[in-house]
Structures are given as structure tokens and as C-alpha cells.
């Protein structure tokens, strides 16, 4: 799906093993059932042999990229592969990771049906988990373009040999064939993802890109903030209250995907929270420093800057004039609660160990908060607030 509009396109790898055959590869864009040749504008028309074509989100940015194996069958025909990175657009998308337990682990053969809401009415999308086409092995992740969808009303999965499984949240991270866990997010969720570069900047907000599985009975309603060793979850409870939890990865060795389990309830009640993440080495201008491998969380840093604005306007202005600050802080707000995740750049995907320090503060005493937070940034964690404090 070149443009994440939900209509599947196709790329034809052409050519004959004979070196005298020159037939360019072809890319066809599906425009609501009518195919348009976009080979030339997309630069897809290689005349080398297209012996293997594979699709998948190589750079984990939400759109499908294309790998073209162009070498030939004859000795000496060793033309290198071509990787077409999709620049993407503003269309919505979702990636589903399916893992079979009774069926095959890769969930090959599973059929999916998505019901989405769009400005022009409801729409259904159908996909099947497959191993590829001809000589190409596509990604087993279901990378599905949603076009201008405003919500996902339901997802139905039919595992090989199993009964249909239907879920009705707004977004998903993963499905396990058996088990009682769930990962349900509302449409306002900030879902953080992992990439080989650690963090990804999107529209001025830093997002960490990852995929993880959730285990437990809680319906995760808003934010999941994965970190190398622990994560924070804002969960909506059955009585519609909102609490903050900390958890960690369970199974999974270094470099492998693991499960996520809620470990403890943090000592604070969260009414509203916006999530940001930023590289630790880009926070020097705030006086924030951390050891290599450390991960720190700071609650109400926004309010600290608000207090700084009131008490030391010159210093506040100097900090807020820095581009790196404006990338992740709305400097005009004085009472926006959020967590700031600070992590080192890790060289590879996987599960990394890291130290976590927690700072929980009251939001109504800005002067005290500024002093406490300023001390904490240098001296380490303050004492956690107890329930009711």
C-alpha cells in the first residue's frame, strides 16, 4: 500500500534471466479499484531482473517500503538489490503483530477484517497473513493503511483452524492467539514506538517507536511509555478512574521481543497527562544530566518551567529560546502535567537494561516544586509522595 489509503497496490518484478532481455519493472497504484502506472514518477523502472520483490516497513515509520532483488541467474549478473524507502504521507495507519500459539507461530494463514469509520461512512478492510509472493518474503507484520479513518471500530481475526476473534478498541499493539491479556487504546492515545535510532521526531513531539505485548486484565486507555528496562502505563480502571502503573518486560532475551507485565501502582493519581520523550544528551540546556544507560522520568517538568518563568524570567527565556526545548515543551503552558522520558541512544533494537529514577511531586506549589526539582536533577531522586499527600 504505497500511500496508506487501504487500497493495495502492486509492483511487478519483470525480466528474463537472459541478459539480452530488458523489461523495466512496473509499479501500479490502486486508485479505488483502478490501477495507474506510477513507475516513472516513483523511479521504480529498473531494467535489471526483478527476481524477488518484498514489501515491509523497513524503517518502522508506518508505511511500506520495497526491496527489489535485481541480480540474475547467470554468472556475473550480480546487480545489487534496490531498497525503495517510502517517504510517507498524512494518511492513518496501524501495524498489527500476530503470534500463534496453537496455530503456527508466524500466524500465516490468519485472515483479518477491520471495520473503520471514515468521514464518508464505515468501511471494511480485509487482509491475510502470508509468507510473500514468488521469490519475495514480505513482512509478517500486518502494516495496514487506513486512509482518512477517524477510528477503528472493530478488528476480527480468524486464526487457522480457529473461531473468529473480534476486538473493538481504537488501536492495538499485538495479538496473542491464547491468553487473557489486552492492549486497548483510545483514539487519543500517544503510542510510543522503537526504532534503531531510539527516538523519532514527528510534528515537534518526540516519539519512541516500539512494539510490545501487554499482559493483564487492565484496559489500557491512554498512554504507554516504553523504556529500555521499565515502562509507565496510564490505565483506565473499571470505575473510569485513571491510575499510573509501572511495569517491566518479562520473557525475551537481549534483542528479542518480550512480554510486558504490570508490576506496581505508582503513588499518584493522574487526571491528565501528555507524554513526551527526548534524548538525554539534548537536555544539557536544562541542566539535566544522566549516566550512560540511565533512564529518568520527571513529572511536572512543565510546571517547573512555569515557576522559573515567574521567578527568573531571564533564565526562563534563555532556556525556551533553545530549539531543542521548543521541540518537546509547550513553553506557554504553566500547569500541564506530563512525564518526560530521557534515554540514551541505543545502537540496536532490543531490550536494554537501565536505571529508573522516579520523581513525584505536588503540582500546586510552584516555588517549592522548582526548588525540589532543581535539587533532584543534581542530587538524585526525591522521596516518593505517599497516597493522600
C-alpha positions as CSV (number, residue, x, y, z in Angstrom):
1,X,0.0,0.0,0.0
2,X,2.1,2.9,-1.3
3,X,0.1,5.7,0.2
4,X,-1.7,4.0,3.2
5,X,-5.1,4.6,1.6
6,X,-6.2,1.0,2.3
7,X,-6.2,0.0,-1.4
8,X,-3.5,-2.5,-2.2
9,X,-1.0,-1.6,-5.0
10,X,1.4,-3.9,-6.7
11,X,4.9,-3.9,-8.0
12,X,5.8,-6.2,-10.9
13,X,9.3,-7.5,-11.0
14,X,9.8,-8.3,-14.6
15,X,12.7,-9.6,-16.8
16,X,14.1,-12.8,-18.1
17,X,17.3,-14.5,-16.9
18,X,18.7,-13.8,-20.4
19,X,20.9,-10.8,-20.3
20,X,19.6,-9.6,-23.6
21,X,16.1,-9.1,-22.1
22,X,15.5,-5.5,-21.0
23,X,12.0,-5.1,-19.5
24,X,11.6,-2.5,-16.8
25,X,9.9,-3.3,-13.5
26,X,6.4,-1.8,-13.1
27,X,4.6,-0.1,-10.2
28,X,0.9,0.2,-10.3
29,X,-1.1,2.5,-7.9
30,X,-4.6,1.3,-6.9
31,X,-6.9,4.3,-7.2
32,X,-10.1,2.9,-5.7
33,X,-10.0,-0.2,-7.9
34,X,-8.4,1.5,-11.0
35,X,-4.7,0.9,-11.5
36,X,-2.5,3.7,-12.6
37,X,1.1,3.2,-13.8
38,X,3.4,5.3,-11.5
39,X,6.6,3.6,-12.5
40,X,8.3,6.8,-13.8
41,X,7.4,9.3,-11.1
42,X,8.4,6.8,-8.4
43,X,11.7,5.8,-10.0
44,X,10.7,2.1,-10.0
45,X,11.6,1.2,-13.6
46,X,14.8,-0.7,-13.2
47,X,15.7,-2.7,-16.3
48,X,17.6,-5.3,-14.2
49,X,16.0,-8.6,-13.4
50,X,13.3,-8.3,-10.7
51,X,13.7,-11.8,-9.4
52,X,12.3,-11.1,-5.9
53,X,10.1,-8.4,-4.6
54,X,9.2,-7.9,-0.9
55,X,7.2,-5.3,0.9
56,X,7.6,-4.3,4.6
57,X,8.0,-1.3,6.9
58,X,11.8,-1.4,7.0
59,X,12.3,1.8,8.9
60,X,9.3,1.5,11.2
61,X,7.7,4.8,10.2
62,X,4.3,3.4,9.4
63,X,4.5,3.0,5.6
64,X,5.6,0.0,3.5
65,X,8.9,0.1,1.7
66,X,10.0,-2.1,-1.2
67,X,13.0,-4.4,-1.6
68,X,13.9,-5.5,-5.2
69,X,16.3,-8.3,-5.8
70,X,17.8,-7.5,-9.2
71,X,20.6,-10.0,-9.6
72,X,20.3,-12.5,-12.4
73,X,20.7,-16.3,-12.8
74,X,23.8,-16.1,-14.9
75,X,27.3,-15.8,-13.5
76,X,28.5,-12.2,-13.4
77,X,24.9,-10.8,-13.3
78,X,25.3,-9.5,-9.8
79,X,23.5,-6.2,-9.9
80,X,22.9,-5.0,-6.3
81,X,19.5,-5.0,-4.6
82,X,17.4,-1.9,-4.6
83,X,15.6,-0.6,-1.5
84,X,12.9,1.9,-2.0
85,X,12.1,3.9,1.2
86,X,8.6,5.3,1.3
87,X,8.5,9.0,2.2
88,X,5.0,8.6,3.6
89,X,2.1,11.0,3.8
90,X,-0.6,12.1,6.3
91,X,-2.9,9.0,5.9
92,X,-3.6,7.0,9.1
93,X,-2.1,3.5,9.5
94,X,-1.9,0.7,12.0
95,X,0.6,-2.2,12.4
96,X,-0.6,-5.5,13.9
97,X,1.7,-8.2,15.1
98,X,0.2,-11.6,15.4
99,X,1.8,-14.5,17.2
100,X,0.2,-18.0,17.1
101,X,0.4,-20.5,19.9
102,X,-1.9,-23.3,18.8
103,X,-1.6,-22.2,15.1
104,X,1.9,-21.6,13.6
105,X,3.9,-19.0,15.4
106,X,4.0,-16.6,12.5
107,X,0.2,-16.7,12.2
108,X,0.5,-17.5,8.5
109,X,-3.0,-18.0,7.1
110,X,-4.7,-15.8,9.6
111,X,-7.5,-13.7,8.0
112,X,-8.2,-10.2,9.2
113,X,-11.2,-7.9,8.8
114,X,-11.1,-4.3,10.0
115,X,-14.1,-2.1,10.4
116,X,-13.1,1.6,10.3
117,X,-15.0,4.9,10.5
118,X,-14.3,7.5,7.8
119,X,-15.8,10.9,7.1
120,X,-17.8,9.3,4.2
121,X,-19.1,6.4,6.3
122,X,-18.0,3.0,7.5
123,X,-15.5,0.9,5.5
124,X,-14.1,-2.7,5.8
125,X,-10.6,-3.8,5.0
126,X,-9.5,-7.4,4.5
127,X,-6.0,-8.9,4.8
128,X,-4.4,-12.3,5.0
129,X,-1.1,-13.1,6.7
130,X,1.1,-14.7,4.1
131,X,4.7,-15.6,3.5
132,X,5.2,-13.5,0.4
133,X,4.9,-13.8,-3.3
134,X,7.1,-15.8,-5.7
135,X,10.7,-15.2,-4.6
136,X,9.9,-12.4,-2.2
137,X,9.3,-12.8,1.5
138,X,7.0,-10.0,2.8
139,X,6.9,-8.8,6.4
140,X,4.6,-10.9,8.6
141,X,3.6,-7.7,10.4
142,X,0.2,-6.5,9.1
143,X,1.0,-3.0,8.0
144,X,-2.4,-1.6,7.1
145,X,-3.2,1.8,5.7
146,X,-6.4,3.4,7.0
147,X,-6.7,6.4,4.7
148,X,-8.7,9.2,6.4
149,X,-10.2,6.9,9.0
150,X,-11.3,8.5,12.2
151,X,-11.5,5.4,14.3
152,X,-11.2,1.6,14.2
153,X,-14.5,0.2,15.4
154,X,-13.6,-3.5,15.3
155,X,-10.9,-6.0,14.3
156,X,-11.7,-9.6,13.5
157,X,-9.1,-12.3,13.3
158,X,-9.7,-15.8,12.1
159,X,-6.7,-17.9,13.1
160,X,-6.0,-21.0,11.0
161,X,-8.4,-23.7,12.3
162,X,-9.9,-21.4,14.9
163,X,-13.0,-19.4,15.5
164,X,-13.2,-15.7,14.7
165,X,-11.8,-13.4,17.4
166,X,-13.3,-9.8,17.4
167,X,-11.9,-6.9,19.4
168,X,-13.3,-3.3,19.4
169,X,-10.7,-0.9,20.7
170,X,-9.3,2.1,18.7
171,X,-5.8,0.8,18.3
172,X,-3.7,-2.3,19.0
173,X,-0.1,-3.3,19.6
174,X,-0.3,-7.0,19.4
175,X,-2.4,-10.2,19.5
176,X,-1.6,-13.5,21.1
177,X,-3.7,-16.4,20.0
178,X,-4.4,-17.6,23.5
179,X,-4.3,-15.7,26.8
180,X,-6.3,-13.1,28.7
181,X,-4.2,-10.0,28.1
182,X,-5.3,-7.0,26.1
183,X,-3.8,-3.8,24.8
184,X,-6.6,-1.4,24.2
185,X,-6.1,2.3,23.4
186,X,-8.5,5.1,22.8
187,X,-8.3,7.3,19.7
188,X,-6.3,10.0,21.6
189,X,-3.6,7.6,22.6
190,X,0.1,8.5,22.2
191,X,1.6,5.2,21.3
192,X,5.3,5.2,21.5
193,X,7.4,3.1,19.1
194,X,11.0,2.0,19.0
195,X,13.4,2.4,16.1
196,X,17.1,1.7,15.5
197,X,17.7,5.4,16.2
198,X,16.0,5.4,19.6
199,X,13.6,8.3,19.2
200,X,11.8,9.8,16.2
201,X,10.6,13.4,15.9
202,X,7.2,13.9,14.5
203,X,5.4,17.2,14.3
204,X,7.5,18.7,17.1
205,X,6.8,15.8,19.5
206,X,9.3,13.1,20.2
207,X,8.0,9.6,19.9
208,X,9.8,6.4,20.7
209,X,8.8,3.6,18.4
210,X,8.4,0.0,19.8
211,X,6.1,-3.0,19.7
212,X,5.4,-4.8,22.9
213,X,2.7,-7.1,24.3
214,X,0.6,-6.3,27.3
215,X,-0.4,-9.0,29.8
216,X,-3.1,-8.4,32.4
217,X,-6.8,-7.5,32.9
218,X,-6.5,-3.8,32.8
219,X,-7.8,-1.9,29.8
220,X,-5.0,0.4,28.9
221,X,-6.8,3.6,27.9
222,X,-4.3,6.3,27.0
223,X,-0.6,6.2,27.2
224,X,2.1,3.6,27.2
225,X,5.6,4.8,27.6
226,X,8.2,2.0,26.9
227,X,11.7,2.4,28.2
228,X,14.7,0.1,28.0
229,X,14.0,-1.5,31.3
230,X,10.7,-0.3,32.7
231,X,7.6,1.4,31.3
232,X,4.8,3.6,32.6
233,X,1.2,3.0,31.8
234,X,-1.8,5.2,32.4
235,X,-4.7,2.8,32.8
236,X,-8.4,3.3,32.9
237,X,-10.0,1.2,35.6
238,X,-13.5,-0.3,35.5
239,X,-14.8,2.6,37.6
240,X,-13.4,5.0,35.0
241,X,-10.8,6.3,37.3
242,X,-7.2,6.7,36.0
243,X,-4.1,5.4,37.7
244,X,-0.4,5.3,36.8
245,X,1.4,2.0,36.8
246,X,5.0,0.8,36.3
247,X,5.9,-2.4,34.6
248,X,8.8,-4.3,33.0
249,X,9.5,-6.8,30.3
250,X,9.2,-10.5,31.2
251,X,10.2,-13.2,28.7
252,X,12.6,-12.4,26.0
253,X,16.4,-12.3,25.9
254,X,18.5,-9.5,24.7
255,X,17.4,-8.4,21.3
256,X,14.2,-10.4,21.4
257,X,10.6,-9.2,21.9
258,X,9.3,-9.9,25.4
259,X,6.1,-9.7,27.3
260,X,5.1,-6.7,29.4
261,X,3.7,-7.1,32.9
262,X,2.3,-4.5,35.3
263,X,4.3,-4.6,38.5
264,X,3.2,-1.9,40.7
265,X,0.8,1.1,41.1
266,X,2.7,4.3,41.5
267,X,1.8,6.6,44.4
268,X,0.0,9.3,42.4
269,X,-3.4,9.9,40.9
270,X,-3.2,11.2,37.3
271,X,-6.0,13.4,36.0
272,X,-4.4,14.3,32.7
273,X,-1.0,13.5,31.2
274,X,0.7,14.2,27.9
275,X,3.7,12.2,27.1
276,X,7.0,13.4,25.6
277,X,10.4,11.7,25.1
278,X,13.7,13.2,24.2
279,X,17.4,12.2,24.0
280,X,19.3,12.7,27.2
281,X,22.2,14.4,25.6
282,X,19.9,17.1,24.1
283,X,18.8,18.2,27.6
284,X,22.1,19.8,28.6
285,X,20.5,23.2,28.2
286,X,18.1,22.3,31.1
287,X,20.9,21.2,33.3
288,X,19.7,17.6,33.1
289,X,22.5,15.0,33.1
290,X,22.4,11.3,33.5
291,X,24.9,8.4,33.4
292,X,25.2,6.2,30.4
293,X,22.4,3.6,30.3
294,X,20.3,5.5,32.7
295,X,16.6,6.3,32.1
296,X,15.0,9.1,34.1
297,X,11.4,10.2,34.5
298,X,10.4,13.7,35.6
299,X,6.8,14.6,36.4
300,X,5.6,18.1,36.1
301,X,8.7,19.5,34.5
302,X,6.3,21.8,32.6
303,X,5.3,23.4,36.0
304,X,9.0,23.7,36.9
305,X,9.5,25.9,33.8
306,X,6.3,27.8,34.7
307,X,7.8,28.6,38.1
308,X,11.1,29.5,36.5
309,X,9.2,31.9,34.2
310,X,7.6,33.7,37.2
311,X,10.7,33.8,39.4
312,X,13.6,34.0,36.9
313,X,12.2,35.3,33.6
314,X,15.6,35.9,32.0
315,X,16.8,32.4,32.7
316,X,13.4,31.0,31.5
317,X,13.6,33.0,28.3
318,X,17.2,31.8,27.7
319,X,16.1,28.1,28.1
320,X,13.0,28.5,26.0
321,X,14.8,30.1,23.1
322,X,16.7,26.9,22.5
323,X,15.2,24.9,19.6
324,X,15.5,21.6,21.4
325,X,13.3,22.9,24.2
326,X,10.6,24.0,21.8
327,X,10.6,20.6,20.2
328,X,9.1,18.9,23.3
329,X,7.8,21.6,25.6
330,X,4.9,24.0,25.2
331,X,6.6,26.9,26.9
332,X,3.4,28.9,27.2
333,X,1.6,26.4,29.5
334,X,2.1,26.6,33.2
335,X,0.0,23.6,34.5
336,X,0.3,20.8,32.0
337,X,1.1,17.5,33.7
338,X,3.3,15.1,31.8
339,X,6.1,12.7,32.0
340,X,9.4,13.3,30.3
341,X,11.3,10.2,29.4
342,X,15.0,10.7,29.0
343,X,17.1,7.9,27.4
344,X,20.4,7.3,25.8
345,X,20.7,6.5,22.1
346,X,20.9,2.7,21.9
347,X,22.8,1.3,18.9
348,X,20.4,-1.6,18.2
349,X,16.8,-2.7,18.8
350,X,16.0,-5.0,21.7
351,X,15.6,-4.9,25.4
352,X,18.2,-2.8,27.3
353,X,18.8,-2.6,31.0
354,X,18.6,0.8,32.5
355,X,18.3,2.6,35.8
356,X,14.9,4.3,36.5
357,X,14.5,7.2,38.9
358,X,11.1,8.5,39.8
359,X,10.1,12.0,41.0
360,X,6.6,12.5,42.1
361,X,5.6,16.0,43.1
362,X,2.5,18.0,44.0
363,X,1.5,20.5,41.3
364,X,0.1,23.3,43.4
365,X,3.3,24.8,44.9
366,X,5.4,26.0,42.0
367,X,8.1,27.7,44.1
368,X,8.7,24.6,46.2
369,X,8.5,22.4,43.2
370,X,11.1,24.4,41.3
371,X,13.5,24.2,44.3
372,X,12.8,20.5,44.8
373,X,13.1,19.6,41.1
374,X,16.3,21.7,40.7
375,X,17.8,19.8,43.6
376,X,16.6,16.5,42.3
377,X,18.2,17.0,38.9
378,X,21.6,17.2,40.6
379,X,21.3,15.1,43.7
380,X,19.1,12.2,42.6
381,X,15.6,11.2,43.3
382,X,13.4,12.9,46.0
383,X,11.3,10.8,48.3
384,X,8.1,9.5,46.6
385,X,4.9,11.1,47.7
386,X,2.6,8.7,49.7
387,X,-1.1,8.4,48.7
388,X,-3.0,11.4,50.1
389,X,0.0,13.6,50.3
